[in-house]
Amino acid sequence: MTALLLAATGTAAHAQWRVQAQQAVAAPQSTNSTVAALTVGCGDPFQVELHAADGAPVLPQAGGSADYLYRPGKIIASVDDHDWPLVAAASDMAMVLFSEGTVAENHLAPLDRRLIDALRQGRRLVLYFDITGANAADGSPFETFAAFSLDGAAETLAAALDGCP
């Protein structure tokens, strides 16, 4: 699946949303990370995954380690300047994104439905990651990013998520 996603998204000059294998798929419009594709599909109730170019967890293009995934405060999804704090779990092929949960939930709460609604209505998604000890140029700890245009996302998400709970 990862190879198929990477082949389909690796040559995109800008994010183009399309349905592929019953998921909405987009490539980043710009990034300083290894993110090659974002997928959104049905899950519990939705599953959002990030696929890295090398099949590993998302890292800065310059490299690093991936011990940040499950810790709160390390990933933010920003849609048109509205932020959703996220955490991630690694699967065999991708990073699966979750809303920040409680300690009892191991910080992995179901994805906030309002984030999916924002993807349908927004203009731009930027995922920010605090992976390294370095700060971004703006002084924030989120030195790594992947930005996606949401042009065409509403129609693609409607088709891909038809039938989700």
C-alpha positions as CSV (number, residue, x, y, z in Angstrom):
1,M,0.0,0.0,0.0
2,T,2.8,2.5,0.9
3,A,4.5,1.9,-2.4
4,L,1.3,2.5,-4.3
5,L,0.7,5.7,-2.3
6,L,4.2,7.0,-2.8
7,A,4.2,6.2,-6.5
8,A,0.9,8.1,-6.9
9,T,2.0,11.1,-4.8
10,G,5.7,11.3,-5.4
11,T,5.5,13.3,-8.6
12,A,2.8,15.8,-7.5
13,A,4.0,19.4,-7.7
14,H,1.2,20.4,-5.4
15,A,-1.4,18.6,-3.3
16,Q,-4.0,17.0,-5.4
17,W,-6.8,15.2,-3.5
18,R,-8.0,11.9,-5.0
19,V,-9.7,8.7,-3.9
20,Q,-7.5,5.7,-3.9
21,A,-8.2,2.4,-2.2
22,Q,-11.3,3.9,-0.5
23,Q,-9.2,6.6,1.1
24,A,-8.7,10.3,0.3
25,V,-5.1,10.8,-0.6
26,A,-3.0,14.0,-0.9
27,A,0.7,14.9,-1.3
28,P,2.2,17.8,0.6
29,Q,2.3,21.1,-1.2
30,S,5.4,22.0,0.8
31,T,7.4,20.3,3.5
32,N,10.8,20.0,5.2
33,S,9.9,16.5,6.4
34,T,9.8,13.0,4.9
35,V,6.0,13.2,4.6
36,A,5.0,11.9,1.1
37,A,1.3,11.4,1.5
38,L,-1.7,12.0,3.8
39,T,-4.6,9.5,3.8
40,V,-8.0,9.9,5.3
41,G,-10.4,6.9,5.5
42,C,-13.0,5.3,7.7
43,G,-11.8,4.0,11.0
44,D,-13.0,4.8,14.5
45,P,-14.8,6.8,13.1
46,F,-11.9,8.1,10.9
47,Q,-8.4,7.1,10.3
48,V,-5.8,9.7,9.3
49,E,-2.4,8.4,8.3
50,L,0.9,10.0,7.3
51,H,3.2,8.0,4.9
52,A,6.9,8.9,4.9
53,A,9.0,8.7,1.7
54,D,11.2,6.0,3.3
55,G,8.4,4.1,5.0
56,A,9.6,5.2,8.5
57,P,7.9,7.6,10.9
58,V,7.9,11.2,9.9
59,L,11.2,12.8,10.4
60,P,12.9,16.1,9.3
61,Q,14.5,15.7,5.9
62,A,17.9,16.0,7.7
63,G,17.1,13.0,9.8
64,G,16.4,12.4,13.5
65,S,14.6,10.0,15.8
66,A,10.9,9.2,16.2
67,D,10.4,9.0,20.0
68,Y,8.0,12.0,19.9
69,L,5.1,10.1,18.3
70,Y,2.9,9.3,21.3
71,R,3.8,12.3,23.5
72,P,1.3,15.2,23.9
73,G,2.4,18.6,22.6
74,K,4.5,17.2,19.8
75,I,2.1,17.3,16.8
76,I,-0.3,20.0,15.8
77,A,-2.8,20.1,12.9
78,S,-3.6,23.6,11.9
79,V,-6.5,24.3,9.4
80,D,-6.8,27.9,8.5
81,D,-5.1,28.8,11.8
82,H,-7.3,26.7,14.0
83,D,-5.1,24.2,15.9
84,W,-5.8,20.6,16.9
85,P,-3.2,18.9,19.2
86,L,-2.5,15.4,18.0
87,V,-0.4,12.4,18.9
88,A,0.5,9.4,16.7
89,A,1.1,5.7,16.8
90,A,3.3,3.9,14.3
91,S,1.9,1.1,12.2
92,D,3.7,-1.2,9.8
93,M,3.2,1.3,7.0
94,A,2.3,4.7,8.4
95,M,1.9,7.0,11.3
96,V,-1.7,7.0,12.5
97,L,-2.9,10.3,14.0
98,F,-5.1,10.6,17.1
99,S,-6.4,13.4,19.2
100,E,-4.6,13.9,22.4
101,G,-6.2,11.7,25.0
102,T,-5.8,11.1,28.7
103,V,-3.1,9.1,30.4
104,A,-5.7,6.2,30.8
105,E,-6.1,6.3,27.0
106,N,-2.3,6.2,26.6
107,H,-2.8,9.7,25.1
108,L,-4.6,8.1,22.0
109,A,-8.1,9.5,21.8
110,P,-10.4,9.1,18.8
111,L,-9.8,11.8,16.2
112,D,-11.9,14.9,16.7
113,R,-14.7,14.9,14.1
114,R,-14.3,18.7,13.9
115,L,-10.9,18.2,12.4
116,I,-12.4,16.2,9.5
117,D,-15.1,18.9,9.1
118,A,-12.4,21.5,9.0
119,L,-10.5,19.6,6.3
120,R,-13.7,19.6,4.3
121,Q,-14.3,23.4,4.7
122,G,-10.8,24.7,5.0
123,R,-8.3,26.1,2.5
124,R,-5.0,24.8,4.0
125,L,-3.8,22.2,6.4
126,V,-0.3,22.4,8.0
127,L,0.9,19.6,10.3
128,Y,3.6,20.8,12.7
129,F,6.0,18.4,14.5
130,D,8.3,18.9,17.4
131,I,10.8,16.2,16.6
132,T,14.2,17.7,17.4
133,G,15.6,20.0,20.1
134,A,15.9,22.8,17.5
135,N,13.2,25.5,17.2
136,A,11.6,26.8,14.1
137,A,12.5,30.2,12.6
138,D,9.5,31.7,14.5
139,G,10.9,30.4,17.8
140,S,8.2,27.7,18.2
141,P,9.4,24.1,19.0
142,F,7.7,22.9,15.8
143,E,10.7,22.8,13.5
144,T,9.3,20.3,11.0
145,F,6.1,20.7,8.9
146,A,4.1,19.4,6.0
147,A,1.5,21.7,4.3
148,F,-1.4,20.6,2.2
149,S,-3.8,22.5,0.0
150,L,-7.4,21.7,0.8
151,D,-8.5,22.6,-2.7
152,G,-10.6,19.6,-3.9
153,A,-10.6,18.0,-0.4
154,A,-14.3,18.4,0.3
155,E,-15.4,16.4,-2.7
156,T,-12.7,13.8,-2.3
157,L,-13.4,13.3,1.4
158,A,-17.2,13.1,0.8
159,A,-16.5,10.2,-1.6
160,A,-13.9,8.4,0.5
161,L,-15.8,8.8,3.8
162,D,-19.2,7.9,2.5
163,G,-20.5,5.2,4.8
164,C,-18.2,6.0,7.8
165,P,-19.9,5.8,11.2
